[in-house]
């Protein structure tokens, strides 16, 4: 044996000795839904027999339409009586189940890329006769069998697995195949080599505004999950509403069940950024290693808290680790697998072309969906659930004082620029109220969308004049104006005015801007909603539509001349006939498109929630003034962009500092309840 070979052998023995000495630690437990959450079962266990993604052959690969193909059979319904506990299930005789699912497959490529783990061990404890079959996938979703074990009686099976092949993507998972009798999985978990350090401590913080039922429900879930709270130093509720959590029926019982870990801070409504900044501030002050930010209108999977902390503790560098968002009212639908900010348009975007929004795992589970196997690297994670190391907060500061919108994206970009990545970790998630029935680009939130997008671009755009931001902003103004959405357009113009005033105004606007916007909007009929159609005059057209057709969308070829003609009409043509006294038509929210609304003088338009409607009325005089103001403001923004960018960048450290926020909190704190 050569000296080099002997040395290598000794190193392997030494490494094995370390493993034997320290053993293995849990990275991710296999979990199952509770009996009351059976509509989420496909996220935990797959009853189908998908055999993965069939990739195109070499010959097929030359064809332009060659795509990966899924081979699968219809998914069977899970039986509630088969779920024995949160960690144990029974597989009926002769049947097969797979844990190649969102919550139970192991996201190997994420651990390989971001954590100090190079191998894992799968441990499965079973009772009965059958087989444990281990699979892996690559970044393209191609399934590969790794190993199979026959089990009998009470068995504990171990599979040691390398993370080396998962550079671009891929998962590990296992299937259970029962013999002639039922096979019971007693429990299973994915393990990593043990490390000699304790888990970090967490401040779990929820920002809430008049959503007491949601808050109490999540507090009950947490109280019932003692393991999830093991490393939680305190649960902090930042209550910014008028309906206080401590006044809600059942609060005292929930508080008692949390064994002294609950604290409530009542403060003025400083928006999401003010609430989450308070969580960051308090986590630093109380010495926590992390703050876990969560929305109020969610239902949390408690195991996600353990997974986020376990992953963050083992990351190579301090890392923001976030959970995914599922639709609370359609619980197998994933909002997005990850998000980035398009640097030119400065809008949220999907990281890859094949990824989709609103993926439904009920119709296509993990093994059947190729793009879910590619690792998704992100710029930020939504603050519906995001774990942030306090080391990062001490280094780069707290949230910008933006009230709502863009605070999470800006923070992720700022952290990235300082060398702190963000990971959206599969298998960790909440169910959040969907945005399907919301349109936050119209109404009072339009101000914050517009202002904060520009502020974030001033801070982080790699382009000298912000890329497409200024042009897109002005196009947006024009669309809202010709759609008769004057209140929204006015809010957007206020946004630019405040941007041009400079960064020093941001803290003072936190508590005052929203009331100003609401007062302004109350004077615009397009922002005043009535619940019933009878609240408006009956619609009537003075002339029937041309050839019986309503407004049609212009083509790309006809768009420019059509737009010019439409704008001229809106600017100079007076309101004729009865359209000043009564709407010409009613328009459903899904039909509220700018090119359609631009062809009416008056219309009643329903809102996204379906709870009411408002009366849009064309006003040529107002339109002329608003178009002129928009042009002036955007010209000033473009002209001053480089100077403004330098000014905002110079101010960001002070705006986000602990001391700056301390002054804000001292001014707006009402009381605390422990």
C-alpha positions in Angstrom: 0.0 0.0 0.0 1.4 3.4 -1.0 1.8 6.2 1.5 -0.9 8.2 -0.3 -3.3 5.3 -0.2 -2.6 4.5 3.4 -3.2 8.2 4.3 -6.5 8.2 2.4 -7.6 5.0 4.2 -6.8 6.5 7.6 -8.7 9.7 6.7 -11.7 7.6 5.7 -11.5 5.6 9.0 -11.1 8.9 10.9 -14.1 10.4 9.1 -16.1 7.3 9.8 -15.1 7.4 13.4 -16.4 11.0 13.7 -19.8 9.8 12.2 -19.9 6.9 14.6 -19.0 9.1 17.5 -21.4 12.0 16.8 -24.1 10.0 15.0 -26.8 11.5 12.9 -29.2 14.4 13.5 -32.6 15.0 12.1 -32.8 17.3 9.1 -36.3 16.7 8.0 -39.1 14.4 9.4 -41.7 12.8 7.3 -45.0 14.3 8.3 -48.7 13.7 7.5 -51.8 15.9 7.5 -54.1 16.0 10.4 -57.6 14.4 10.0 -59.1 17.9 9.5 -56.7 18.7 6.7 -57.3 15.9 4.3 -57.7 18.2 1.3 -53.9 18.8 1.6 -53.1 15.0 1.5 -51.5 15.2 -2.0 -48.8 17.5 -0.6 -47.8 14.8 1.9 -48.4 11.4 0.3 -48.8 10.4 -3.4 -51.2 7.5 -4.0 -50.5 7.4 -7.8 -47.9 5.3 -9.6 -46.0 8.0 -11.5 -42.7 6.7 -12.8 -41.2 10.2 -13.3 -40.4 12.3 -16.3 -39.5 10.5 -19.6 -36.9 12.7 -21.3 -36.7 13.1 -25.1 -34.4 10.6 -26.8 -31.4 11.7 -28.8 -33.5 11.5 -32.0 -36.5 13.3 -30.5 -34.3 16.0 -29.0 -33.8 17.5 -32.5 -37.5 18.1 -32.8 -38.6 21.6 -31.8 -41.7 20.4 -30.0 -39.9 17.6 -28.1 -40.8 18.0 -24.4 -40.4 15.8 -21.3 -43.3 13.4 -20.9 -44.9 12.2 -17.7 -45.8 8.5 -17.3 -48.4 8.1 -14.6 -51.7 6.6 -13.5 -54.6 8.4 -11.9 -54.0 9.4 -8.3 -56.1 7.5 -5.8 -57.9 9.1 -2.9 -56.1 8.8 0.5 -58.1 7.2 3.3 -58.3 9.2 6.5 -58.3 6.1 8.6 -54.8 5.2 7.2 -53.2 8.2 8.8 -52.4 7.0 12.2 -50.6 10.1 13.5 -48.7 13.1 12.2 -45.7 10.7 11.6 -47.3 7.3 11.0 -49.4 5.8 8.3 -50.7 2.4 7.1 -50.2 1.1 3.6 -53.0 -1.3 2.6 -52.0 -4.8 1.5 -50.8 -4.9 -2.1 -50.8 -1.1 -2.4 -48.0 1.3 -2.9 -47.6 4.9 -1.7 -44.9 7.4 -2.5 -43.4 10.2 -0.3 -42.1 11.9 -3.4 -44.3 14.9 -2.5 -43.9 18.5 -1.6 -43.6 18.1 2.1 -41.8 14.8 2.3 -39.3 14.5 -0.6 -35.9 15.7 0.4 -34.7 18.8 -1.5 -31.2 17.5 -2.0 -30.0 20.2 -4.4 -30.8 23.0 -1.9 -28.9 21.2 0.9 -25.9 20.6 -1.5 -25.8 24.2 -2.7 -26.4 26.2 0.5 -25.6 23.9 3.5 -22.5 22.3 5.0 -23.9 18.8 4.3 -22.4 16.4 1.7 -24.4 13.3 2.5 -27.7 12.3 4.2 -29.2 9.2 5.7 -32.8 8.1 5.3 -34.2 6.2 8.3 -37.5 4.4 7.9 -39.1 2.4 10.7 -41.8 0.0 9.6 -44.0 -2.8 10.9 -45.1 -5.5 8.6 -44.0 -7.1 5.4 -43.1 -5.1 2.3 -40.5 -3.0 0.6 -38.9 0.4 1.0 -37.7 1.8 -2.4 -35.5 4.9 -2.6 -35.5 7.2 -5.6 -33.7 10.3 -6.8 -34.2 12.7 -9.6 -32.0 15.1 -11.5 -32.6 18.7 -12.4 -34.6 17.7 -15.5 -37.0 15.5 -13.4 -35.8 12.2 -14.6 -36.5 9.5 -12.0 -33.8 7.0 -10.9 -34.1 4.1 -8.5 -31.4 4.1 -5.9 -32.0 1.2 -3.6 -34.6 -1.3 -2.3 -34.9 -3.0 1.0 -37.3 -5.9 2.0 -38.7 -5.4 5.5 -40.5 -7.8 7.9 -41.8 -7.4 11.4 -40.6 -4.3 13.2 -37.8 -3.0 11.0 -35.4 0.0 10.9 -33.9 0.6 7.5 -31.1 3.0 6.8 -29.9 4.4 3.4 -26.8 6.5 3.3 -27.0 8.8 0.3 -24.6 11.3 -1.3 -25.5 14.8 -2.3 -22.8 15.0 -4.9 -25.0 14.5 -8.0 -27.4 17.4 -7.2 -25.5 20.4 -8.5 -28.4 21.9 -10.5 -31.4 20.2 -8.9 -33.0 17.0 -7.9 -34.7 15.3 -4.9 -34.5 12.1 -2.9 -37.7 10.3 -1.8 -38.9 6.8 -1.0 -42.0 4.6 -1.7 -43.5 2.0 0.4 -44.9 -1.2 -1.1 -47.1 -3.4 1.2 -47.1 -7.2 0.9 -50.1 -9.4 1.6 -50.7 -7.6 4.9 -50.8 -3.9 5.6 -47.4 -2.2 6.0 -47.2 0.5 8.7 -44.7 3.3 8.6 -44.0 4.0 12.2 -41.9 7.1 11.3 -39.2 8.2 8.9 -36.7 11.0 8.7 -33.9 12.4 6.6 -30.7 12.8 8.7 -27.4 14.6 8.4 -24.1 14.0 10.1 -24.3 15.3 13.7 -22.6 18.6 14.5 -21.5 19.9 17.9 -23.5 23.0 18.2 -26.9 24.0 19.5 -29.8 25.3 17.4 -30.3 29.0 17.2 -33.0 30.8 19.1 -35.9 32.4 17.3 -38.3 35.3 17.8 -41.5 34.3 15.9 -43.2 37.6 14.9 -46.6 38.1 13.3 -47.8 41.5 12.1 -51.6 41.8 12.3 -54.3 44.3 11.4 -57.8 43.4 12.5 -57.4 39.7 11.8 -58.0 38.3 15.3 -59.5 34.9 14.1 -56.4 34.1 11.9 -54.0 35.1 14.7 -55.8 33.0 17.3 -55.9 30.0 15.0 -52.2 30.1 14.3 -51.4 30.6 18.0 -53.5 27.5 18.7 -51.6 25.5 16.1 -48.3 26.6 17.6 -49.5 25.8 21.1 -50.3 22.2 19.9 -46.8 21.9 18.3 -44.4 21.9 21.3 -41.5 20.7 19.1 -41.9 23.6 16.7 -41.6 26.0 19.6 -38.6 24.3 21.3 -36.2 27.0 20.1 -38.7 29.9 19.9 -37.7 32.4 22.5 -40.9 34.4 22.2 -43.9 34.7 20.0 -44.4 38.4 19.3 -47.6 39.8 17.9 -47.3 43.4 16.6 -51.0 44.5 16.6 -51.6 47.6 14.5 -55.4 47.3 14.3 -58.4 48.8 16.0 -59.8 45.3 16.8 -57.3 44.2 19.4 -56.2 40.6 19.7 -56.4 40.7 23.5 -60.1 41.5 23.3 -60.9 38.5 21.1 -63.0 35.7 22.6 -60.7 32.8 23.5 -57.5 34.9 23.8 -56.8 34.2 27.5 -57.0 30.5 27.0 -54.6 30.6 24.0 -52.2 32.9 25.9 -52.2 30.4 28.8 -51.4 27.5 26.5 -48.3 29.2 25.2 -46.6 29.1 28.6 -45.5 32.6 28.9 -43.9 32.8 25.4 -46.5 35.2 24.0 -46.0 39.0 23.9 -48.2 41.6 22.2 -47.0 45.1 21.2 -49.8 47.5 20.2 -48.6 50.2 18.0 -49.9 52.7 15.3 -50.5 51.3 11.9 -47.1 51.5 10.3 -47.9 49.0 7.6 -46.3 45.7 7.0 -42.8 47.2 6.9 -43.3 48.9 10.3 -44.7 45.7 11.8 -42.0 43.5 10.5 -39.3 46.0 11.3 -40.6 45.9 14.9 -40.1 42.1 14.8 -36.5 42.5 13.6 -35.8 45.2 16.2 -37.2 43.1 19.1 -35.3 40.0 18.0 -32.0 41.9 18.0 -32.9 43.5 21.4 -33.7 40.2 23.1 -30.6 38.4 21.7 -32.3 35.9 19.4 -30.3 34.4 16.6 -33.1 34.7 14.1 -36.4 36.4 13.6 -39.2 34.5 11.8 -41.6 36.9 10.1 -45.1 35.7 9.3 -48.3 37.3 7.9 -51.5 37.2 9.9 -53.8 35.9 7.2 -52.2 32.5 7.0 -52.4 28.9 8.3 -48.9 27.6 9.1 -47.6 24.1 8.8 -45.8 24.0 12.2 -43.1 21.6 11.0 -42.0 24.3 8.6 -40.6 26.3 11.6 -38.4 23.4 12.5 -37.2 22.9 8.9 -36.4 26.6 8.3 -34.3 26.7 11.5 -32.5 23.4 10.9 -31.6 24.5 7.4 -30.5 28.0 8.4 -28.3 26.6 11.2 -26.4 24.5 8.7 -26.0 27.1 5.9 -22.5 27.9 4.8 -23.1 31.7 5.4 -25.8 33.6 7.2 -28.9 33.1 4.9 -32.4 34.3 4.7 -34.6 31.2 4.5 -38.2 31.5 3.4 -41.2 29.2 3.1 -43.5 28.9 0.1 -47.1 30.1 -0.1 -50.1 27.9 -0.9 -53.6 29.1 -1.6 -55.6 29.0 1.6 -58.8 28.4 -0.3 -57.4 25.9 -2.8 -54.9 24.2 -0.6 -52.9 22.1 -3.2 -52.2 25.2 -5.3 -48.7 26.7 -4.9 -48.5 30.5 -5.5 -44.9 30.4 -6.9 -41.8 28.3 -6.4 -39.6 31.3 -6.1 -39.2 34.9 -7.3 -36.6 37.2 -8.6 -36.7 40.9 -9.6 -36.2 41.6 -13.3 -33.3 44.1 -13.3 -34.5 46.0 -16.4 -38.2 46.2 -15.8 -37.8 46.0 -12.0 -40.8 43.9 -11.6 -41.2 40.5 -9.8 -40.5 37.7 -12.2 -40.2 33.9 -12.3 -36.6 32.5 -12.2 -37.1 30.2 -15.2 -39.2 30.1 -18.3 -40.9 26.8 -17.6 -42.0 27.7 -14.1 -45.7 28.6 -13.7 -47.7 30.6 -11.2 -50.5 28.7 -9.4 -49.3 25.1 -9.9 -51.8 22.6 -8.5 -50.2 19.5 -7.0 -53.5 17.7 -7.1 -53.3 17.7 -10.9 -49.6 17.2 -11.3 -47.6 16.1 -8.3 -43.8 16.5 -7.7 -42.8 13.3 -9.6 -44.9 14.4 -12.6 -43.7 18.0 -12.9 -40.2 18.4 -14.4 -39.6 22.1 -13.6 -40.1 21.4 -9.8 -36.8 19.4 -9.9 -34.6 22.2 -11.0 -33.2 24.2 -8.1 -34.9 27.6 -8.0 -32.5 30.4 -6.9 -34.3 33.6 -5.8 -33.7 37.2 -5.0 -36.1 37.3 -2.1 -38.8 35.5 -0.3 -42.2 36.9 0.6 -42.6 37.8 4.3 -45.6 35.5 4.7 -42.9 33.3 6.2 -39.2 34.3 6.2 -36.4 33.5 8.7 -33.8 36.2 8.9 -30.5 35.9 11.0 -30.1 38.7 13.4 -26.5 38.9 12.3 -27.8 40.1 8.9 -30.1 42.6 10.6 -27.2 44.0 12.6 -25.1 44.3 9.5 -27.5 45.7 6.9 -30.3 47.2 9.0 -34.0 46.7 9.2 -36.8 47.1 6.6 -37.1 50.3 4.7 -40.0 52.4 6.1 -42.2 51.7 3.0 -45.5 50.9 4.8 -46.4 48.1 2.4 -45.2 46.7 -1.0 -41.7 46.0 -2.0 -40.3 45.9 1.5 -39.5 42.1 1.3 -38.0 42.4 -2.2 -35.9 45.4 -1.3 -34.6 43.7 1.8 -33.7 40.5 -0.2 -31.8 42.6 -2.8 -30.0 44.6 -0.1 -29.0 41.4 1.7 -27.8 39.8 -1.6 -25.6 42.9 -2.3 -24.0 42.4 1.1 -23.3 38.7 0.4 -26.3 37.2 2.3 -28.4 34.9 0.0 -32.1 34.1 0.2 -33.3 30.5 -0.2 -37.0 29.6 -0.7 -36.9 26.2 0.9 -39.2 23.4 -0.5 -41.1 21.5 2.1 -41.6 24.7 4.3 -44.8 26.6 3.6 -47.9 28.4 4.8 -51.4 28.6 3.4 -52.1 32.3 2.7 -55.2 34.2 1.6 -55.0 34.2 -2.2 -54.5 37.3 -4.4 -57.0 35.9 -6.9 -59.8 38.1 -5.5 -57.6 41.2 -5.1 -56.3 43.9 -7.4 -53.8 46.0 -5.5 -52.7 47.9 -8.5 -56.0 49.8 -8.4 -57.1 51.8 -5.4 -55.2 53.1 -2.3 -52.4 50.5 -2.7 -51.4 51.9 -6.1 -49.5 54.7 -4.3 -47.3 52.3 -2.4 -46.8 50.0 -5.4 -45.6 52.9 -7.5 -43.5 54.8 -5.0 -41.8 51.8 -3.5 -41.0 50.2 -6.9 -39.2 53.4 -7.9 -37.4 53.7 -4.5 -36.2 50.1 -4.8 -35.0 50.7 -8.3 -33.2 53.8 -7.3 -31.3 51.7 -4.7 -30.7 48.6 -6.7 -31.1 49.1 -10.4 -27.9 48.3 -12.3 -28.9 50.7 -15.1 -27.9 54.4 -15.0 -31.5 55.6 -15.5 -33.3 52.7 -14.0 -33.9 50.7 -17.2 -37.5 50.5 -18.1 -38.9 51.8 -14.8 -39.7 55.4 -15.8 -41.2 54.6 -19.2 -43.3 51.7 -17.7 -44.5 54.0 -14.9 -45.7 56.6 -17.4 -47.4 54.0 -19.5 -49.2 52.8 -16.4 -50.4 56.3 -15.6 -51.8 56.7 -19.1 -53.6 53.3 -18.9 -55.3 54.2 -15.6 -56.3 57.7 -16.9 -57.9 56.5 -20.1 -59.6 53.8 -18.0 -61.2 56.6 -16.0 -59.4 55.4 -12.8 -58.6 58.9 -11.7 -58.2 58.1 -8.0 -55.6 55.5 -8.8 -53.8 57.8 -11.2 -53.8 60.6 -8.6 -52.3 58.2 -6.0 -49.5 57.2 -8.5 -48.7 60.9 -9.1 -48.5 61.5 -5.4 -46.1 58.6 -5.2 -43.7 60.3 -7.7 -44.0 63.6 -5.9 -42.9 62.0 -2.7 -40.0 60.1 -4.4 -38.7 63.4 -5.8 -38.9 65.0 -2.3 -36.1 62.6 -1.2 -35.6 59.7 1.2 -35.8 61.8 4.4 -39.6 62.0 4.1 -40.2 58.3 4.2 -40.3 57.8 8.1 -42.8 60.6 8.6 -45.1 59.2 5.9 -45.5 55.8 7.6 -48.4 56.8 9.8 -49.9 59.7 7.9 -49.9 58.8 4.2 -52.7 56.2 4.1 -55.3 58.5 5.8 -54.4 61.2 3.2 -54.9 58.7 0.4 -58.2 57.5 1.7 -59.5 61.1 2.0 -58.4 61.9 -1.5 -60.1 58.8 -2.9 -63.4 59.5 -1.2 -63.7 62.5 -3.6 -63.5 60.3 -6.7 -66.5 58.3 -7.8 -64.3 55.6 -9.3 -63.0 54.8 -5.8 -66.4 55.0 -3.9 -68.0 51.5 -3.8 -71.6 50.6 -3.4 -72.7 47.1 -2.6 -75.8 46.7 -4.9 -76.5 47.4 -8.6 -79.6 49.4 -7.5 -77.3 51.9 -5.9 -76.6 53.3 -9.4 -78.9 54.6 -12.1 -79.8 51.9 -14.6 -77.3 51.7 -17.5 -78.3 52.8 -20.9 -76.4 53.4 -24.2 -77.6 56.4 -26.3 -76.5 54.5 -29.5 -76.4 50.8 -30.0 -72.8 49.3 -30.4 -71.5 49.2 -33.9 -72.7 46.1 -35.7 -73.8 44.7 -32.4 -70.3 44.3 -31.1 -68.9 45.9 -28.0 -65.3 47.3 -27.6 -62.6 45.1 -29.1 -58.9 44.9 -28.3 -56.6 46.6 -30.9 -54.0 44.4 -32.6 -50.3 45.2 -32.4 -50.5 46.7 -35.8 -53.4 49.0 -35.0 -52.4 49.8 -31.4 -50.5 53.0 -31.9 -53.0 54.8 -34.2 -55.9 53.4 -32.1 -54.2 54.7 -28.9 -53.6 58.1 -30.4 -57.2 58.4 -31.6 -58.5 57.2 -28.3 -56.4 59.7 -26.2 -57.5 62.6 -28.5 -61.1 61.6 -28.1 -60.8 61.4 -24.3 -59.0 64.8 -24.2 -61.3 66.9 -26.4 -64.6 65.2 -27.0 -67.2 66.5 -24.6 -69.5 64.1 -22.7 -72.7 63.7 -24.8 -76.2 62.4 -24.3 -77.2 60.8 -21.0 -73.9 59.3 -20.0 -73.2 62.1 -17.6 -76.4 61.2 -15.6 -76.3 57.4 -16.0 -73.7 54.8 -16.8 -73.6 53.4 -20.3 -72.9 49.9 -19.2 -71.8 47.6 -16.4 -68.4 45.9 -16.5 -67.3 42.9 -14.5 -63.9 43.1 -12.9 -62.4 40.5 -15.2 -63.4 42.7 -18.2 -62.0 45.8 -16.7 -59.2 46.3 -19.3 -57.8 49.7 -20.2 -58.6 49.3 -23.9 -62.2 48.5 -23.2 -62.8 51.2 -20.6 -61.2 53.8 -22.8 -64.1 53.5 -25.2 -66.8 54.4 -22.7 -67.8 57.7 -21.2 -69.4 56.2 -18.1 -69.6 52.7 -16.6 -70.2 50.9 -13.4 -67.4 48.5 -12.6 -67.3 45.8 -10.0 -64.3 45.3 -7.7 -62.0 42.3 -7.6 -63.5 41.0 -4.3 -67.1 41.0 -5.8 -68.4 43.0 -2.8 -69.3 46.1 -4.6 -68.9 48.4 -7.7 -68.0 52.0 -8.4 -69.0 54.5 -11.1 -66.3 55.4 -13.6 -66.9 58.8 -15.3 -64.9 60.3 -18.1 -63.7 63.9 -17.3 -61.7 65.5 -20.2 -60.6 68.5 -18.1 -59.3 66.3 -15.3 -57.6 64.1 -17.8 -55.8 67.0 -19.5 -54.4 68.2 -16.2 -53.4 64.7 -15.0 -51.6 63.8 -18.3 -49.6 67.1 -18.1 -48.7 66.4 -14.4 -47.7 62.9 -15.2 -45.4 64.0 -18.1 -43.8 66.7 -15.9 -43.2 64.3 -13.0 -41.7 61.5 -15.1 -39.5 64.0 -17.0 -38.2 65.2 -13.6 -37.7 61.7 -12.4 -35.7 60.7 -15.5 -33.6 63.9 -15.5 -32.8 63.5 -11.8 -32.4 59.8 -11.6 -28.6 59.6 -11.1 -28.6 62.2 -8.4 -31.7 60.7 -6.7 -30.1 57.3 -6.8 -27.0 58.6 -5.0 -29.2 60.4 -2.5 -31.3 57.4 -1.6 -28.2 55.1 -1.4 -26.5 57.5 0.9 -29.6 57.6 3.2 -30.4 53.9 3.3 -28.2 53.1 6.3 -29.8 55.7 8.4 -33.3 55.0 7.3 -32.9 51.3 8.2 -30.8 51.6 11.3 -31.9 50.2 14.7 -31.6 53.7 16.2 -33.8 55.3 13.5 -36.5 52.7 14.0 -36.2 53.0 17.7 -37.3 56.6 17.5 -40.2 55.6 15.3 -41.3 52.9 17.7 -41.0 55.1 20.8 -43.3 57.6 19.0 -45.9 55.1 17.9 -46.0 52.4 20.6 -49.3 52.3 22.5 -48.7 49.5 25.1 -47.4 46.0 25.6 -49.0 42.9 27.0 -47.0 40.0 28.3 
